[in-house]
Amino acid sequence: MNFDLPDELLLMQTSVREFAQREIATVAPELDRNPRFPWETLRKMGELGLLGVLTPERYGGAGLDTLSYVVLLEEISAADASHGTIMAVTNGLPQAMLLEYGSDEQMQRYLPRLASGEWVGSFCLSEPHCGSDAVAMRTRAERTESGYRLDGTKAWITSGGEAQLYLVMAKTDPKGGARGVSCFLVEKDTPGMEFGRPEEKLGQHAATTTSVTFDGCEVPREARLGPEGQGFILAMASLDGGRIGIAAQAVGIARAALHAARDYAAERQAFGQAIREFQGVQFKLADMATRLEAARLLTLQAAWLKDRGYRVTREASMAKLFASESANFVTNAAIQIFGGYGYSRDYPVERYFRDARVTEIYEGTSEIQRMVIGRQLYREKGR
Amino acid sequence: MIDFSLGDEQKQIQSLARQFAREVIAPRAAHFDREESFPREIVERAAELGLLNVGAPVETGGLGLSMLDEVVIGEELAWGCMGIYSILMASELGITPIVLGGSSEQQERFLRPLVERGGLAAFALSEPDNGSDAAAMKTRAVFGGDEVVLNGSKMWITNGGIADVTVVFASFDPEARHRGVAAVVVEKGVEGLSFQKIHGKLGQRAAHTAELVFDNVRVPRGNVLGEPGDGFRIAMRTLDRTRIPVAAGSVGVARRALDEAASYARERHAFGQPIVDFQAIQFKLADMKIGLETARWQTYYAAWLVDSGMPHTEASAIAKCYASDVAFAAANEALHVHGGYGYVDEFPVAKLLRDVKLNQIYEGTNEIQRVVIARGLRK
């Protein structure tokens, strides 16, 4: 057993923390108030390799492991959750899936652009009426002479309208259930593709979310990622990695809230002393810190196992479930410690609270994580 | 003898308030939340219907409704919008010190015009650096001749600056701590009183919240409620009561959350069936229902103690703390049942969560309620 992070990773963590606090945390309140996709700061993240952490250097990425990825994602998310989401999606889904299942041509075409941050990638699975229930999916991909024609609507698409590459799940065989779904790489300006208005969300305002509609959208045969009928299975396998990313993001948000509450409790006076002297406040801070640490350890463990080639379906779901619930607990408790000030925009904790809420919803709700964990308990009796 | 039924008149005002919430408040709630603007027409309409300042005594031209009446109304209005209800609730909070601590001359002078005009009242206790710790108060009252001069600032004041009548708590003798606090009525438009609206609240954005600044504000000596040293006691007696309408508002939010969650769960399908058929969703709804019913009964009980003239400090603290915790959990679960749709403004549930967070904070945080409850257990 060794819980030390490698020296190189500690150095990277320090420099990314400084970068994130200097460049991102400072613009986060303004992006929350006047939402726009943060291309300027994303370009800087791209220069540091943060938008292609897992992609090998030969494709222009940083070529790091999952452990490094989650440590750095925590830093970005502690500065601003929206940047964390964009980073998690483009790294954890399009690039991870291209690396795992892409042809040489697909990798050469897309990975360098994504890894450098010139392009941002997006992932289109949910639809207005269905999320994790892929059998109910209605988006169709019908074969044409040269490829496929896509028809249907995808919902809740992170970076919708801003991203240049979309991984789209669509049914090639409507009767095939989960095995009737294939995955397609669709570029932004493809005719027949339209984006809805940005959703007005509770939080994460800078991570633009839209619907994406395909109306007779033609893509070539080479746009299919992996074998026909395997799309949903590939997507589910990739979500293991994606969920570790959301866990790291939740840990980052929770950390920011804990630190803000810790500092405020030392300053604010009531009944003749700093409120940190009251056991009611101490115990709250202690519970916040305990959940944060436990969430981080589950996240690091899932990443560490993944780097060693284990299948981490259960561990990723556990990390995502626990970290997102902890982030909601911690950010809510932080508002409470701030009292009236926590409810106002003068302090960042109300934003942390709004931002954290969706970590329990996207990439599979907490309920879906519990279903996965419950199922894996029987599939992996040996572990 | 125990009787859990509402009287016929209570059922009538309940149905009046319910209709008002459904037809007038709820359809406009999202608009005022988004614009962060004051719903003047709705407040005027509420005044016309007799839903504003309901606790003003009959002798001053008011309806003199009981606390139980007030919580029955409060639940309904908060179902429509917690932020809009807070405007009316804060006005009841503002008149309560005058009802409890004012002479009949003062009640006549301040409450009758308020009732006749449908004006708002406000209650100014918290300051930028202190809330429930009222003995640390920095706002100063200097008595001289027939005047009192006020200096300082008050924070988080609902209706602050737009209220016709504001009860301000200020210290005239800091050494005497809470015994040196006076309750002073300040009328709108007096020289030296200014306010700054607080923008960007997490929720309850229809409610106008402000910081009040007193710069040599002079008011007649006759505006002091009771004796000069009675202020703190008047404030505490007021809050012992007015925490109950906060509990009622929380019950209203919890009921709205359950209504929204149950109706969505019946419509939304996943894995071939409405999600309400999944036990995981059923258990969430059942827990919301358990919280709603128990919070409502505790709220009614505390109101009944007030109306019966019995001690109610502990019961009102329990009601406020419990009902707001229940409502927060219900709003959070309702959002969750909606999944991604719960996270966007198109559906009302995200607003429920943003709004109800404040119920755990204002009129004494839930931590302060626990301090109050535990105090009785240490004796």
Boltz contact constraints between the chains, C-beta under 6 A:
constraints:
  - contact:
      token1: [A, 133]
      token2: [B, 270]
      max_distance: 6.0
  - contact:
      token1: [A, 133]
      token2: [B, 271]
      max_distance: 6.0
  - contact:
      token1: [A, 156]
      token2: [B, 340]
      max_distance: 6.0
  - contact:
      token1: [A, 199]
      token2: [B, 344]
      max_distance: 6.0
  - contact:
      token1: [A, 200]
      token2: [B, 345]
      max_distance: 6.0
  - contact:
      token1: [A, 201]
      token2: [B, 343]
      max_distance: 6.0
  - contact:
      token1: [A, 201]
      token2: [B, 344]
      max_distance: 6.0
  - contact:
      token1: [A, 202]
      token2: [B, 343]
      max_distance: 6.0
  - contact:
      token1: [A, 202]
      token2: [B, 350]
      max_distance: 6.0
  - contact:
      token1: [A, 270]
      token2: [B, 133]
      max_distance: 6.0
  - contact:
      token1: [A, 271]
      token2: [B, 133]
      max_distance: 6.0
  - contact:
      token1: [A, 280]
      token2: [B, 367]
      max_distance: 6.0
  - contact:
      token1: [A, 339]
      token2: [B, 361]
      max_distance: 6.0
  - contact:
      token1: [A, 339]
      token2: [B, 365]
      max_distance: 6.0
  - contact:
      token1: [A, 340]
      token2: [B, 156]
      max_distance: 6.0
  - contact:
      token1: [A, 343]
      token2: [B, 201]
      max_distance: 6.0
  - contact:
      token1: [A, 343]
      token2: [B, 202]
      max_distance: 6.0
  - contact:
      token1: [A, 343]
      token2: [B, 358]
      max_distance: 6.0
  - contact:
      token1: [A, 343]
      token2: [B, 361]
      max_distance: 6.0
  - contact:
      token1: [A, 344]
      token2: [B, 201]
      max_distance: 6.0
  - contact:
      token1: [A, 345]
      token2: [B, 200]
      max_distance: 6.0
  - contact:
      token1: [A, 350]
      token2: [B, 202]
      max_distance: 6.0
  - contact:
      token1: [A, 358]
      token2: [B, 343]
      max_distance: 6.0
  - contact:
      token1: [A, 361]
      token2: [B, 339]
      max_distance: 6.0
  - contact:
      token1: [A, 361]
      token2: [B, 340]
      max_distance: 6.0
  - contact:
      token1: [A, 365]
      token2: [B, 339]
      max_distance: 6.0
  - contact:
      token1: [A, 367]
      token2: [B, 280]
      max_distance: 6.0
